[in-house]
Amino acid sequence: MGDCLFCNIIAGKIPSKKIYEDDDLLAFHDISPQSPVHFLVIPKKHIANLMETIPEDVSLLGKMLHRAQELLTEQGCSEKGGRFVINCKSHGMQTIDHLHLHVLGGRRLRWPPG
């Protein structure tokens, strides 16, 4: 996906402040953080949104969630936790058409988010 922002970050064409990378996932700090800890976990496989996953993606989704909680712990948020958010399509306020998990922590977050 040549015009996908996150695919370009994965390819190294756009810099990011990486906190984790393996063969399947990339995690990096959000460029507009909404809390003291705010990073994204994205699959390297291009999936436009959560609604477009297929049964073969189940293990990748589980890996994303598990790695996100490990990274949040590494960021010092294990005791008080945080928020894990996947926005999906226009009504979910998804702004980049590549599946991504926002992970936020480091302060008490309000509900509803808005």
C-alpha positions as CSV (number, residue, x, y, z in Angstrom):
1,M,0.0,0.0,0.0
2,G,2.2,2.8,-1.3
3,D,0.1,5.7,0.1
4,C,-0.6,4.2,3.5
5,L,1.1,6.2,6.2
6,F,1.7,3.2,8.5
7,C,3.0,1.0,5.7
8,N,5.5,3.8,4.9
9,I,6.5,3.9,8.6
10,I,6.9,0.1,8.6
11,A,9.1,0.4,5.4
12,G,11.3,3.0,7.1
13,K,10.3,5.7,4.6
14,I,8.8,7.8,7.4
15,P,10.6,8.1,10.8
16,S,8.9,7.0,14.0
17,K,9.9,6.7,17.6
18,K,9.8,2.9,17.8
19,I,9.4,1.1,21.1
20,Y,9.1,-2.4,19.7
21,E,9.4,-4.3,16.4
22,D,9.3,-7.9,15.4
23,D,8.3,-9.8,12.2
24,D,4.6,-9.1,12.7
25,L,4.2,-5.9,14.7
26,L,5.6,-2.4,15.1
27,A,4.9,-0.2,18.1
28,F,5.8,3.5,18.3
29,H,4.9,6.6,20.2
30,D,2.0,8.6,18.9
31,I,3.0,12.0,17.4
32,S,0.1,13.7,19.1
33,P,-0.1,12.0,22.6
34,Q,-3.3,12.3,24.5
35,S,-1.7,11.1,27.8
36,P,1.8,10.8,29.3
37,V,2.0,7.3,27.7
38,H,0.5,7.0,24.3
39,F,1.8,4.6,21.7
40,L,0.4,2.6,18.7
41,V,0.7,-1.1,18.0
42,I,0.2,-1.9,14.3
43,P,0.4,-5.1,12.3
44,K,3.0,-5.1,9.5
45,K,0.4,-6.8,7.4
46,H,-1.8,-4.2,5.8
47,I,-5.3,-4.6,7.2
48,A,-7.5,-1.5,6.6
49,N,-9.6,-1.8,9.8
50,L,-10.8,-4.3,12.3
51,M,-14.0,-5.0,10.3
52,E,-11.8,-6.4,7.5
53,T,-10.0,-9.0,9.5
54,I,-10.3,-12.7,8.5
55,P,-10.1,-15.8,10.6
56,E,-6.4,-16.2,9.8
57,D,-5.8,-12.8,11.5
58,V,-7.0,-14.1,14.9
59,S,-3.5,-15.0,16.2
60,L,-2.1,-11.7,15.0
61,L,-4.9,-9.8,16.8
62,G,-4.1,-11.7,20.0
63,K,-0.4,-11.0,19.6
64,M,-1.2,-7.3,19.2
65,L,-3.2,-7.2,22.5
66,H,-0.7,-9.2,24.4
67,R,2.3,-7.2,23.2
68,A,0.4,-3.9,24.0
69,Q,-0.1,-4.9,27.6
70,E,3.6,-5.9,27.9
71,L,4.7,-2.6,26.5
72,L,2.3,-0.7,28.8
73,T,3.9,-2.5,31.7
74,E,7.3,-1.6,30.4
75,Q,6.2,2.1,30.3
76,G,5.5,1.9,34.0
77,C,1.7,1.5,33.9
78,S,1.2,-2.0,35.3
79,E,-0.2,-0.9,38.7
80,K,-2.8,1.5,37.5
81,G,-3.4,0.2,33.9
82,G,-4.5,2.2,30.9
83,R,-6.7,2.2,27.9
84,F,-6.6,0.1,24.7
85,V,-8.5,1.5,21.8
86,I,-9.1,0.4,18.2
87,N,-11.0,3.0,16.2
88,C,-12.9,1.6,13.2
89,K,-14.1,3.3,10.1
90,S,-15.8,6.8,10.0
91,H,-18.2,6.4,13.0
92,G,-15.4,5.1,15.1
93,M,-13.2,8.1,14.1
94,Q,-10.5,6.0,12.4
95,T,-8.3,8.5,10.6
96,I,-5.7,6.2,9.0
97,D,-6.8,3.2,7.0
98,H,-4.4,0.7,8.6
99,L,-5.5,-1.3,11.7
100,H,-3.9,0.2,14.8
101,L,-4.3,-0.1,18.5
102,H,-3.9,3.0,20.6
103,V,-2.5,2.3,24.1
104,L,-2.8,5.1,26.7
105,G,-1.7,5.4,30.3
106,G,0.1,7.4,32.9
107,R,-3.0,9.4,34.0
108,R,-6.6,8.8,34.9
109,L,-8.7,8.9,31.7
110,R,-12.2,10.2,31.4
111,W,-15.3,8.3,30.2
112,P,-16.9,8.7,27.8
113,P,-14.0,9.8,25.7
114,G,-16.2,12.2,23.6
